[in-house]
Amino acid sequence: MNQEPRHFTTQLAVIGSGIAGFAASIFAARRNIRSAQVGNTGAVAYTTGYLDLIGKQGSAPGSVADPWQALKTLRESEPQHPLSRVAQAEIRQAFAEFTEFLGEFGLAYSAPGERNLTALSPIGTLKPTLCMPATMAAGPAALAGNAACVIVDIHGLKGFSGAEMVANLGQQWPALSTQRVTFPDMARGEVYPEVMARALEVPATRAKFAALLKALAGPATVIGLPAILGMHGPDQVHAELERLSGLEIFEIPTMPPSVAGLRLRELFEQALPRKGVTLIPQQKVSALSFEDDGATLALSDSYGAIRVHAQAVILATGRFMSGGLHAHQSGVREQLLDLPVTQPASRAEWYRERCTDPLGHPINRAGIEVDDLCRPLSKEGGVYNKRLFAAGSILAHHDWIRSRSGAGIALATAFKAVTGVEQFLFNPGRPSRVGHNRR
């Protein structure tokens, strides 16, 4: 028996559940724009939790220390890059609003500053980032001060090795050492970060683990742990472990999917509905159509067909891994609307001869074109539809992996797209003001 589709009506529909999609929903909620967000599981769970702005400048050696100066250079060398098309004031506001939202729901982040922080990777290498979770902040400070520190890894945990961390960081951090422990009540077999994180939300488990850390610390006053300090409210778990052990503690992301990424995804899924956002998770939009009075998204779940009617749409479907773009024999195609994709002229030009070529590979800069309000362009070069906006890695002219700018592109372009939506909904024909907030 065929059932009638369920209908949702909203001002804004966000398609995508990566950082750009969730950021768009956050920025929209702060402006009293009624939103619905739809998307399959995004790549958020595979992130480290770090929020990079820009960490690598072209083929220049070394890392970027001052990301704001790097942005000025980027505007001169790559004016079509998504970050070059968003004002610095808007980028700063995007990072500030996003991190404030996370802190409001129990996941405090360092405030975006003038310099990049030095973050620790899961294998003991270093990377620049603009913001990091408060639970990880003591790591860079301990490294800078060569503090006596023990990296703790856990019997049965794969994807994290204290010995590897010490081997890779030993020259820069001579006072670093490692110890391996058995996690409380998990003495046999393989253990998993998510399971341990949820276990540490139980006071009795925290007390046992704090006693273990205190016993192994020796003369060290700082402890580095894989990211397992709770799935919800990690700041509270972190503070309690420090109080019980008398040690300064910091987390290090594990190999993906990391608890740091899973925390973000679960926070978004729980916090956004409290801000009035309708979430339709784990579903893929099968069709998107535009009418004179709005747009309609078609999708379905196990209960049947769903139709979302919106006044504006933000496309934040990502690139290849997330399914926004699809590579096939004759080229790269945008999956939902068949928007034109800027890409190399032929498959033979997708890659350079050397895998590690410092210029990167042309295919990694493929994506859709947008105007200055983040509205996708048609094959003829005009705006595809006045109700459609786009954000995130689906945009052309960037290689976010090489430039360590994934979160920066996601946040900046989501902010820009929502600014465009706000202007379209409330002030058509008038330029929007940076910093305007309708809360």
C-alpha positions as a Markdown table, in Angstrom:
| # | Residue | x | y | z |
|---|---|---|---|---|
| 1 | Met | 0.0 | 0.0 | 0.0 |
| 2 | Asn | 1.5 | 3.3 | -1.1 |
| 3 | Gln | 1.6 | 6.0 | 1.6 |
| 4 | Glu | 1.4 | 9.7 | 1.0 |
| 5 | Pro | 4.8 | 11.4 | 1.4 |
| 6 | Arg | 5.5 | 13.2 | 4.7 |
| 7 | His | 6.0 | 16.9 | 4.1 |
| 8 | Phe | 8.3 | 19.3 | 5.9 |
| 9 | Thr | 8.2 | 23.0 | 5.2 |
| 10 | Thr | 11.2 | 25.2 | 6.2 |
| 11 | Gln | 13.0 | 28.4 | 5.2 |
| 12 | Leu | 16.3 | 26.7 | 4.5 |
| 13 | Ala | 17.2 | 23.1 | 3.5 |
| 14 | Val | 20.9 | 22.1 | 4.0 |
| 15 | Ile | 22.0 | 19.1 | 2.0 |
| 16 | Gly | 25.1 | 17.5 | 3.6 |
| 17 | Ser | 26.2 | 16.3 | 7.0 |
| 18 | Gly | 29.9 | 17.2 | 7.0 |
| 19 | Ile | 31.5 | 20.2 | 8.8 |
| 20 | Ala | 30.1 | 22.6 | 6.1 |
| 21 | Gly | 26.6 | 21.3 | 6.4 |
| 22 | Phe | 26.5 | 21.4 | 10.2 |
| 23 | Ala | 28.2 | 24.8 | 10.2 |
| 24 | Ala | 25.5 | 26.1 | 7.9 |
| 25 | Ser | 22.8 | 24.9 | 10.2 |
| 26 | Ile | 24.5 | 26.5 | 13.2 |
| 27 | Phe | 24.9 | 29.8 | 11.4 |
| 28 | Ala | 21.4 | 29.7 | 10.2 |
| 29 | Ala | 20.0 | 28.9 | 13.7 |
| 30 | Arg | 21.9 | 31.9 | 15.1 |
| 31 | Arg | 20.1 | 34.1 | 12.6 |
| 32 | Asn | 16.6 | 32.7 | 13.3 |
| 33 | Ile | 16.5 | 31.0 | 9.9 |
| 34 | Arg | 14.3 | 28.0 | 10.2 |
| 35 | Ser | 16.3 | 25.0 | 8.8 |
| 36 | Ala | 16.1 | 21.4 | 7.9 |
| 37 | Gln | 19.3 | 19.4 | 7.4 |
| 38 | Val | 19.4 | 16.2 | 5.3 |
| 39 | Gly | 22.3 | 13.9 | 4.5 |
| 40 | Asn | 24.1 | 10.6 | 4.8 |
| 41 | Thr | 26.7 | 10.1 | 7.4 |
| 42 | Gly | 29.3 | 12.7 | 6.6 |
| 43 | Ala | 33.1 | 12.7 | 7.1 |
| 44 | Val | 32.9 | 14.4 | 10.5 |
| 45 | Ala | 33.6 | 11.1 | 12.3 |
| 46 | Tyr | 36.9 | 10.9 | 10.4 |
| 47 | Thr | 38.2 | 14.2 | 11.6 |
| 48 | Thr | 40.8 | 14.8 | 14.3 |
| 49 | Gly | 38.7 | 17.4 | 16.0 |
| 50 | Tyr | 41.2 | 20.1 | 15.0 |
| 51 | Leu | 39.9 | 23.1 | 13.1 |
| 52 | Asp | 42.5 | 24.2 | 10.5 |
| 53 | Leu | 42.3 | 27.5 | 8.7 |
| 54 | Ile | 45.4 | 27.2 | 6.5 |
| 55 | Gly | 48.5 | 25.3 | 7.4 |
| 56 | Lys | 50.5 | 25.0 | 4.2 |
| 57 | Gln | 51.2 | 27.6 | 1.6 |
| 58 | Gly | 51.5 | 26.3 | -1.9 |
| 59 | Ser | 54.7 | 24.4 | -2.6 |
| 60 | Ala | 56.6 | 26.4 | 0.0 |
| 61 | Pro | 58.6 | 24.3 | 2.5 |
| 62 | Gly | 57.5 | 24.2 | 6.1 |
| 63 | Ser | 54.2 | 25.0 | 7.8 |
| 64 | Val | 52.3 | 28.3 | 8.1 |
| 65 | Ala | 52.7 | 30.0 | 11.5 |
| 66 | Asp | 50.5 | 33.1 | 10.7 |
| 67 | Pro | 47.3 | 31.9 | 8.9 |
| 68 | Trp | 46.0 | 35.4 | 8.5 |
| 69 | Gln | 49.1 | 36.6 | 6.6 |
| 70 | Ala | 48.9 | 33.3 | 4.6 |
| 71 | Leu | 45.3 | 34.3 | 3.6 |
| 72 | Lys | 46.6 | 37.6 | 2.3 |
| 73 | Thr | 49.2 | 35.8 | 0.2 |
| 74 | Leu | 46.6 | 33.4 | -1.0 |
| 75 | Arg | 44.3 | 36.2 | -2.2 |
| 76 | Glu | 47.2 | 37.4 | -4.4 |
| 77 | Ser | 48.4 | 34.0 | -5.7 |
| 78 | Glu | 45.0 | 32.2 | -5.9 |
| 79 | Pro | 42.2 | 34.7 | -6.2 |
| 80 | Gln | 39.6 | 32.0 | -7.1 |
| 81 | His | 40.4 | 29.9 | -4.0 |
| 82 | Pro | 37.2 | 29.7 | -1.8 |
| 83 | Leu | 39.1 | 31.3 | 1.1 |
| 84 | Ser | 40.2 | 34.2 | -1.1 |
| 85 | Arg | 36.6 | 35.1 | -1.8 |
| 86 | Val | 35.5 | 35.4 | 1.8 |
| 87 | Ala | 36.5 | 38.5 | 3.8 |
| 88 | Gln | 38.8 | 38.0 | 6.7 |
| 89 | Ala | 36.3 | 39.5 | 9.1 |
| 90 | Glu | 33.7 | 36.9 | 8.0 |
| 91 | Ile | 36.2 | 34.1 | 8.4 |
| 92 | Arg | 37.1 | 35.2 | 11.9 |
| 93 | Gln | 33.4 | 35.5 | 12.8 |
| 94 | Ala | 32.7 | 32.0 | 11.4 |
| 95 | Phe | 35.4 | 30.4 | 13.6 |
| 96 | Ala | 34.2 | 32.4 | 16.6 |
| 97 | Glu | 30.5 | 31.5 | 16.2 |
| 98 | Phe | 31.3 | 27.8 | 15.5 |
| 99 | Thr | 33.6 | 27.4 | 18.5 |
| 100 | Glu | 31.2 | 29.3 | 20.8 |
| 101 | Phe | 28.4 | 26.9 | 19.7 |
| 102 | Leu | 30.5 | 23.9 | 20.6 |
| 103 | Gly | 31.5 | 25.3 | 24.0 |
| 104 | Glu | 27.8 | 26.1 | 24.7 |
| 105 | Phe | 27.1 | 22.3 | 24.5 |
| 106 | Gly | 30.1 | 21.1 | 26.6 |
| 107 | Leu | 32.9 | 20.8 | 24.0 |
| 108 | Ala | 35.1 | 23.8 | 24.7 |
| 109 | Tyr | 37.6 | 24.9 | 22.0 |
| 110 | Ser | 40.5 | 27.3 | 22.1 |
| 111 | Ala | 39.6 | 30.6 | 20.7 |
| 112 | Pro | 40.8 | 31.4 | 17.2 |
| 113 | Gly | 44.0 | 33.5 | 17.6 |
| 114 | Glu | 46.5 | 35.2 | 15.5 |
| 115 | Arg | 48.9 | 32.3 | 15.2 |
| 116 | Asn | 48.5 | 28.6 | 14.4 |
| 117 | Leu | 48.8 | 26.1 | 17.3 |
| 118 | Thr | 51.1 | 23.1 | 16.9 |
| 119 | Ala | 48.9 | 20.0 | 17.1 |
| 120 | Leu | 49.9 | 16.4 | 17.6 |
| 121 | Ser | 48.8 | 13.8 | 15.1 |
| 122 | Pro | 48.0 | 10.2 | 15.9 |
| 123 | Ile | 51.4 | 9.0 | 14.7 |
| 124 | Gly | 53.5 | 11.7 | 16.5 |
| 125 | Thr | 54.0 | 14.2 | 13.8 |
| 126 | Leu | 53.1 | 17.8 | 14.1 |
| 127 | Lys | 50.6 | 19.9 | 12.2 |
| 128 | Pro | 49.5 | 23.6 | 12.4 |
| 129 | Thr | 45.9 | 24.3 | 13.3 |
| 130 | Leu | 43.9 | 27.4 | 14.3 |
| 131 | Cys | 41.7 | 25.9 | 17.0 |
| 132 | Met | 41.6 | 22.7 | 19.0 |
| 133 | Pro | 39.5 | 21.1 | 21.7 |
| 134 | Ala | 40.3 | 22.2 | 25.3 |
| 135 | Thr | 41.0 | 18.6 | 26.2 |
| 136 | Met | 44.0 | 18.6 | 23.8 |
| 137 | Ala | 45.4 | 22.1 | 24.5 |
| 138 | Ala | 48.0 | 21.1 | 27.1 |
| 139 | Gly | 49.9 | 19.0 | 24.6 |
| 140 | Pro | 51.3 | 21.8 | 22.5 |
| 141 | Ala | 52.2 | 23.7 | 25.7 |
| 142 | Ala | 54.0 | 20.7 | 27.1 |
| 143 | Leu | 55.9 | 20.2 | 23.8 |
| 144 | Ala | 57.0 | 23.9 | 23.7 |
| 145 | Gly | 58.2 | 23.7 | 27.3 |
| 146 | Asn | 59.8 | 20.2 | 27.0 |
| 147 | Ala | 57.8 | 19.2 | 30.1 |
| 148 | Ala | 58.4 | 15.7 | 31.5 |
| 149 | Cys | 55.5 | 13.8 | 29.9 |
| 150 | Val | 54.3 | 10.2 | 29.7 |
| 151 | Ile | 52.3 | 9.1 | 26.6 |
| 152 | Val | 50.0 | 6.4 | 27.8 |
| 153 | Asp | 48.8 | 3.7 | 25.4 |
| 154 | Ile | 46.5 | 0.9 | 26.2 |
| 155 | His | 46.7 | -2.9 | 25.9 |
| 156 | Gly | 44.5 | -4.0 | 23.0 |
| 157 | Leu | 44.1 | -0.5 | 21.4 |
| 158 | Lys | 44.9 | -0.4 | 17.8 |
| 159 | Gly | 45.7 | 2.8 | 15.8 |
| 160 | Phe | 47.6 | 4.4 | 18.6 |
| 161 | Ser | 51.2 | 3.7 | 19.8 |
| 162 | Gly | 53.0 | 5.5 | 22.6 |
| 163 | Ala | 56.3 | 4.1 | 21.3 |
| 164 | Glu | 55.7 | 5.5 | 17.9 |
| 165 | Met | 54.8 | 8.9 | 19.4 |
| 166 | Val | 58.1 | 8.9 | 21.4 |
| 167 | Ala | 60.1 | 7.7 | 18.4 |
| 168 | Asn | 58.8 | 10.5 | 16.1 |
| 169 | Leu | 58.9 | 13.3 | 18.7 |
| 170 | Gly | 61.9 | 12.3 | 20.7 |
| 171 | Gln | 64.4 | 14.7 | 19.2 |
| 172 | Gln | 62.0 | 17.7 | 19.6 |
| 173 | Trp | 60.7 | 16.5 | 23.0 |
| 174 | Pro | 63.6 | 14.8 | 25.0 |
| 175 | Ala | 61.5 | 14.6 | 28.2 |
| 176 | Leu | 58.9 | 12.4 | 26.5 |
| 177 | Ser | 58.4 | 8.8 | 27.5 |
| 178 | Thr | 55.7 | 6.1 | 27.3 |
| 179 | Gln | 53.9 | 3.6 | 29.4 |
| 180 | Arg | 51.3 | 0.9 | 28.5 |
| 181 | Val | 48.4 | 0.1 | 30.8 |
| 182 | Thr | 45.3 | -2.1 | 30.9 |
| 183 | Phe | 42.1 | -0.1 | 30.8 |
| 184 | Pro | 39.9 | -0.8 | 33.9 |
| 185 | Asp | 37.7 | -3.8 | 33.5 |
| 186 | Met | 38.9 | -4.4 | 29.9 |
| 187 | Ala | 41.8 | -6.8 | 30.4 |
| 188 | Arg | 41.1 | -9.2 | 27.5 |
| 189 | Gly | 41.2 | -8.8 | 23.7 |
| 190 | Glu | 40.9 | -5.7 | 21.6 |
| 191 | Val | 39.6 | -2.5 | 23.1 |
| 192 | Tyr | 38.0 | 0.4 | 21.2 |
| 193 | Pro | 38.3 | 4.2 | 21.8 |
| 194 | Glu | 34.5 | 4.8 | 21.7 |
| 195 | Val | 33.8 | 2.1 | 24.3 |
| 196 | Met | 36.5 | 3.5 | 26.7 |
| 197 | Ala | 35.2 | 7.0 | 26.2 |
| 198 | Arg | 31.7 | 6.0 | 27.2 |
| 199 | Ala | 33.2 | 4.0 | 30.2 |
| 200 | Leu | 35.0 | 7.1 | 31.5 |
| 201 | Glu | 31.7 | 8.9 | 31.8 |
| 202 | Val | 31.1 | 6.5 | 34.8 |
| 203 | Pro | 32.6 | 8.0 | 38.0 |
| 204 | Ala | 33.8 | 4.6 | 39.3 |
| 205 | Thr | 35.8 | 4.0 | 36.0 |
| 206 | Arg | 37.3 | 7.5 | 36.2 |
| 207 | Ala | 38.5 | 6.9 | 39.7 |
| 208 | Lys | 40.2 | 3.6 | 38.7 |
| 209 | Phe | 41.8 | 5.1 | 35.6 |
| 210 | Ala | 43.0 | 8.2 | 37.5 |
| 211 | Ala | 44.7 | 5.9 | 40.1 |
| 212 | Leu | 46.5 | 4.0 | 37.2 |
| 213 | Leu | 47.7 | 7.3 | 35.7 |
| 214 | Lys | 49.0 | 8.6 | 39.1 |
| 215 | Ala | 50.9 | 5.3 | 39.7 |
| 216 | Leu | 52.7 | 5.3 | 36.3 |
| 217 | Ala | 53.5 | 9.1 | 36.1 |
| 218 | Gly | 56.7 | 8.9 | 38.1 |
| 219 | Pro | 58.4 | 12.3 | 38.1 |
| 220 | Ala | 56.2 | 13.5 | 35.1 |
| 221 | Thr | 53.5 | 16.0 | 35.7 |
| 222 | Val | 51.9 | 15.8 | 32.3 |
| 223 | Ile | 50.1 | 12.8 | 30.7 |
| 224 | Gly | 49.2 | 12.3 | 27.1 |
| 225 | Leu | 46.3 | 10.0 | 26.3 |
| 226 | Pro | 44.6 | 8.7 | 23.2 |
| 227 | Ala | 41.3 | 10.6 | 22.7 |
| 228 | Ile | 39.0 | 8.7 | 25.1 |
| 229 | Leu | 37.9 | 11.3 | 27.7 |
| 230 | Gly | 34.2 | 10.8 | 27.3 |
| 231 | Met | 31.8 | 11.0 | 24.4 |
| 232 | His | 29.5 | 13.6 | 25.9 |
| 233 | Gly | 30.8 | 16.4 | 28.2 |
| 234 | Pro | 34.5 | 15.6 | 27.7 |
| 235 | Asp | 35.5 | 18.8 | 29.5 |
| 236 | Gln | 33.9 | 17.5 | 32.7 |
| 237 | Val | 35.6 | 14.1 | 32.3 |
| 238 | His | 38.9 | 15.8 | 31.6 |
| 239 | Ala | 38.7 | 18.1 | 34.7 |
| 240 | Glu | 37.7 | 15.2 | 36.9 |
| 241 | Leu | 40.6 | 13.0 | 35.8 |
| 242 | Glu | 43.0 | 15.9 | 36.4 |
| 243 | Arg | 41.6 | 16.5 | 39.9 |
| 244 | Leu | 41.7 | 12.8 | 40.9 |
| 245 | Ser | 45.2 | 12.2 | 39.5 |
| 246 | Gly | 46.8 | 15.5 | 40.3 |
| 247 | Leu | 48.3 | 15.5 | 36.8 |
| 248 | Glu | 47.9 | 17.8 | 33.7 |
| 249 | Ile | 46.3 | 15.7 | 31.0 |
| 250 | Phe | 45.8 | 16.1 | 27.3 |
| 251 | Glu | 44.3 | 14.0 | 24.5 |
| 252 | Ile | 45.8 | 13.0 | 21.2 |
| 253 | Pro | 43.5 | 12.0 | 18.3 |
| 254 | Thr | 43.6 | 8.3 | 17.3 |
| 255 | Met | 43.4 | 7.0 | 13.8 |
| 256 | Pro | 40.0 | 7.6 | 12.2 |
| 257 | Pro | 37.2 | 7.2 | 13.1 |
| 258 | Ser | 38.4 | 9.0 | 16.1 |
| 259 | Val | 36.4 | 9.8 | 19.3 |
| 260 | Ala | 37.2 | 13.5 | 18.6 |
| 261 | Gly | 35.2 | 13.3 | 15.4 |
| 262 | Leu | 32.4 | 11.1 | 16.8 |
| 263 | Arg | 32.0 | 13.6 | 19.6 |
| 264 | Leu | 31.4 | 16.4 | 17.1 |
| 265 | Arg | 28.9 | 14.4 | 15.1 |
| 266 | Glu | 26.9 | 13.4 | 18.2 |
| 267 | Leu | 27.0 | 16.9 | 19.6 |
| 268 | Phe | 25.6 | 18.3 | 16.3 |
| 269 | Glu | 22.9 | 15.6 | 16.2 |
| 270 | Gln | 21.8 | 16.3 | 19.8 |
| 271 | Ala | 22.3 | 20.1 | 20.0 |
| 272 | Leu | 20.9 | 21.3 | 16.6 |
| 273 | Pro | 17.3 | 20.1 | 17.3 |
| 274 | Arg | 17.4 | 22.0 | 20.5 |
| 275 | Lys | 18.1 | 25.1 | 18.4 |
| 276 | Gly | 15.1 | 24.4 | 16.2 |
| 277 | Val | 16.8 | 22.6 | 13.3 |
| 278 | Thr | 14.9 | 19.6 | 11.8 |
| 279 | Leu | 17.4 | 16.8 | 11.2 |
| 280 | Ile | 16.6 | 14.1 | 8.7 |
| 281 | Pro | 19.8 | 12.0 | 9.1 |
| 282 | Gln | 21.2 | 9.0 | 7.3 |
| 283 | Gln | 19.2 | 9.7 | 4.1 |
| 284 | Lys | 20.2 | 10.7 | 0.7 |
| 285 | Val | 18.4 | 13.3 | -1.4 |
| 286 | Ser | 17.3 | 11.6 | -4.6 |
| 287 | Ala | 16.0 | 14.7 | -6.4 |
| 288 | Leu | 16.0 | 18.5 | -6.0 |
| 289 | Ser | 13.7 | 20.7 | -8.0 |
| 290 | Phe | 13.0 | 24.4 | -8.1 |
| 291 | Glu | 9.7 | 26.2 | -8.5 |
| 292 | Asp | 8.7 | 29.9 | -8.6 |
| 293 | Asp | 7.8 | 29.8 | -4.9 |
| 294 | Gly | 10.5 | 27.5 | -3.5 |
| 295 | Ala | 12.4 | 24.3 | -3.8 |
| 296 | Thr | 11.5 | 20.6 | -3.1 |
| 297 | Leu | 13.8 | 17.9 | -1.9 |
| 298 | Ala | 12.7 | 14.3 | -2.5 |
| 299 | Leu | 14.0 | 11.5 | -0.4 |
| 300 | Ser | 12.7 | 8.5 | 1.5 |
| 301 | Asp | 13.4 | 6.4 | 4.6 |
| 302 | Ser | 12.0 | 3.1 | 5.9 |
| 303 | Tyr | 8.7 | 4.7 | 6.6 |
| 304 | Gly | 8.2 | 5.9 | 3.0 |
| 305 | Ala | 8.7 | 9.1 | 0.9 |
| 306 | Ile | 9.6 | 12.5 | 2.4 |
| 307 | Arg | 9.3 | 15.9 | 0.7 |
| 308 | Val | 11.1 | 18.9 | 2.1 |
| 309 | His | 9.8 | 22.3 | 0.9 |
| 310 | Ala | 12.2 | 25.2 | 1.4 |
| 311 | Gln | 12.7 | 28.8 | 0.3 |
| 312 | Ala | 16.4 | 28.3 | -0.1 |
| 313 | Val | 18.9 | 25.4 | -0.3 |
| 314 | Ile | 22.6 | 25.0 | 0.6 |
| 315 | Leu | 24.4 | 22.3 | -1.2 |
| 316 | Ala | 27.2 | 21.0 | 1.1 |
| 317 | Thr | 27.5 | 17.4 | -0.3 |
| 318 | Gly | 31.3 | 17.3 | -0.3 |
| 319 | Arg | 33.5 | 15.7 | -3.0 |
| 320 | Phe | 34.3 | 12.1 | -3.9 |
| 321 | Met | 34.2 | 10.4 | -0.5 |
| 322 | Ser | 31.0 | 12.0 | 0.6 |
| 323 | Gly | 29.3 | 11.5 | -2.8 |
| 324 | Gly | 28.9 | 15.1 | -3.9 |
| 325 | Leu | 31.1 | 14.5 | -6.9 |
| 326 | His | 31.5 | 11.2 | -8.8 |
| 327 | Ala | 34.5 | 10.3 | -11.0 |
| 328 | His | 33.7 | 8.2 | -14.0 |
| 329 | Gln | 35.3 | 7.2 | -17.3 |
| 330 | Ser | 34.6 | 10.4 | -19.1 |
| 331 | Gly | 35.1 | 12.9 | -16.3 |
| 332 | Val | 33.8 | 14.2 | -13.0 |
| 333 | Arg | 30.1 | 14.8 | -12.4 |
| 334 | Glu | 28.1 | 16.6 | -9.7 |
| 335 | Gln | 25.6 | 14.0 | -8.5 |
| 336 | Leu | 22.4 | 15.8 | -7.6 |
| 337 | Leu | 21.8 | 18.5 | -10.2 |
| 338 | Asp | 24.5 | 17.8 | -12.8 |
| 339 | Leu | 26.0 | 21.2 | -12.2 |
| 340 | Pro | 29.0 | 21.9 | -14.3 |
| 341 | Val | 32.3 | 20.8 | -12.7 |
| 342 | Thr | 35.6 | 22.6 | -13.3 |
| 343 | Gln | 38.1 | 19.8 | -13.9 |
| 344 | Pro | 41.1 | 18.9 | -16.0 |
| 345 | Ala | 40.3 | 18.5 | -19.7 |
| 346 | Ser | 40.9 | 14.8 | -19.8 |
| 347 | Arg | 41.6 | 11.9 | -17.4 |
| 348 | Ala | 45.2 | 11.9 | -18.5 |
| 349 | Glu | 45.6 | 15.3 | -16.8 |
| 350 | Trp | 44.1 | 14.3 | -13.4 |
| 351 | Tyr | 47.4 | 13.3 | -11.9 |
| 352 | Arg | 51.1 | 14.4 | -12.1 |
| 353 | Glu | 53.8 | 11.8 | -12.7 |
| 354 | Arg | 55.0 | 11.8 | -9.1 |
| 355 | Cys | 52.6 | 10.9 | -6.3 |
| 356 | Thr | 54.3 | 13.4 | -4.0 |
| 357 | Asp | 54.6 | 16.2 | -6.5 |
| 358 | Pro | 54.8 | 19.5 | -4.4 |
| 359 | Leu | 52.2 | 21.1 | -6.7 |
| 360 | Gly | 49.6 | 18.5 | -5.9 |
| 361 | His | 47.3 | 16.8 | -8.5 |
| 362 | Pro | 44.9 | 18.8 | -10.7 |
| 363 | Ile | 42.0 | 16.4 | -9.9 |
| 364 | Asn | 42.1 | 17.5 | -6.3 |
| 365 | Arg | 41.0 | 21.1 | -7.3 |
| 366 | Ala | 37.9 | 19.9 | -9.2 |
| 367 | Gly | 34.6 | 21.3 | -8.1 |
| 368 | Ile | 31.7 | 23.6 | -8.9 |
| 369 | Glu | 31.9 | 27.3 | -9.6 |
| 370 | Val | 30.0 | 29.9 | -7.5 |
| 371 | Asp | 29.5 | 33.6 | -7.5 |
| 372 | Asp | 30.4 | 36.0 | -4.7 |
| 373 | Leu | 27.3 | 34.9 | -2.7 |
| 374 | Cys | 28.2 | 31.2 | -3.0 |
| 375 | Arg | 25.5 | 30.6 | -5.6 |
| 376 | Pro | 26.4 | 27.8 | -8.1 |
| 377 | Leu | 26.8 | 28.8 | -11.7 |
| 378 | Ser | 25.2 | 27.2 | -14.7 |
| 379 | Lys | 26.8 | 25.9 | -17.9 |
| 380 | Glu | 26.1 | 29.3 | -19.4 |
| 381 | Gly | 28.0 | 31.1 | -16.5 |
| 382 | Gly | 24.9 | 32.6 | -14.8 |
| 383 | Val | 23.4 | 31.8 | -11.5 |
| 384 | Tyr | 21.9 | 28.3 | -11.7 |
| 385 | Asn | 18.9 | 29.3 | -9.4 |
| 386 | Lys | 18.5 | 32.3 | -7.1 |
| 387 | Arg | 17.5 | 29.9 | -4.3 |
| 388 | Leu | 20.5 | 27.6 | -4.5 |
| 389 | Phe | 23.8 | 28.2 | -2.5 |
| 390 | Ala | 26.8 | 25.9 | -2.0 |
| 391 | Ala | 29.5 | 25.5 | 0.6 |
| 392 | Gly | 32.4 | 23.3 | 1.6 |
| 393 | Ser | 34.8 | 21.1 | -0.4 |
| 394 | Ile | 32.5 | 20.7 | -3.4 |
| 395 | Leu | 33.7 | 24.2 | -4.5 |
| 396 | Ala | 36.4 | 24.4 | -7.1 |
| 397 | His | 39.9 | 25.8 | -7.0 |
| 398 | His | 41.3 | 24.3 | -3.8 |
| 399 | Asp | 43.2 | 21.3 | -2.6 |
| 400 | Trp | 42.2 | 21.3 | 1.1 |
| 401 | Ile | 44.2 | 18.3 | 2.1 |
| 402 | Arg | 47.5 | 19.8 | 0.9 |
| 403 | Ser | 46.8 | 23.2 | 2.3 |
| 404 | Arg | 45.5 | 21.9 | 5.6 |
| 405 | Ser | 42.4 | 24.1 | 5.2 |
| 406 | Gly | 39.5 | 21.7 | 5.2 |
| 407 | Ala | 37.7 | 23.2 | 8.2 |
| 408 | Gly | 38.6 | 26.7 | 7.2 |
| 409 | Ile | 36.9 | 26.3 | 3.8 |
| 410 | Ala | 33.9 | 24.5 | 5.3 |
| 411 | Leu | 33.3 | 27.2 | 7.9 |
| 412 | Ala | 34.1 | 30.3 | 5.8 |
| 413 | Thr | 32.0 | 29.2 | 2.8 |
| 414 | Ala | 29.1 | 28.0 | 5.0 |
| 415 | Phe | 29.1 | 31.4 | 6.7 |
| 416 | Lys | 29.2 | 33.1 | 3.3 |
| 417 | Ala | 26.3 | 30.9 | 2.0 |
| 418 | Val | 24.2 | 31.6 | 5.0 |
| 419 | Thr | 24.9 | 35.3 | 4.6 |
| 420 | Gly | 23.6 | 35.0 | 1.1 |
| 421 | Val | 20.5 | 33.0 | 2.3 |
| 422 | Glu | 19.8 | 35.7 | 4.9 |
| 423 | Gln | 20.0 | 38.4 | 2.3 |
| 424 | Phe | 17.7 | 36.4 | -0.1 |
| 425 | Leu | 15.1 | 35.7 | 2.6 |
| 426 | Phe | 15.0 | 39.0 | 4.5 |
| 427 | Asn | 16.7 | 41.7 | 2.5 |
| 428 | Pro | 16.4 | 40.9 | -1.2 |
| 429 | Gly | 18.1 | 43.6 | -3.3 |
| 430 | Arg | 20.2 | 44.9 | -0.4 |
| 431 | Pro | 23.8 | 44.0 | 0.5 |
| 432 | Ser | 24.1 | 42.1 | 3.8 |
| 433 | Arg | 26.2 | 43.3 | 6.6 |
| 434 | Val | 29.1 | 41.3 | 8.0 |
| 435 | Gly | 28.4 | 40.6 | 11.7 |
| 436 | His | 24.7 | 41.1 | 11.4 |
| 437 | Asn | 23.0 | 38.7 | 13.8 |
| 438 | Arg | 19.2 | 38.2 | 14.0 |
| 439 | Arg | 19.2 | 36.4 | 17.3 |
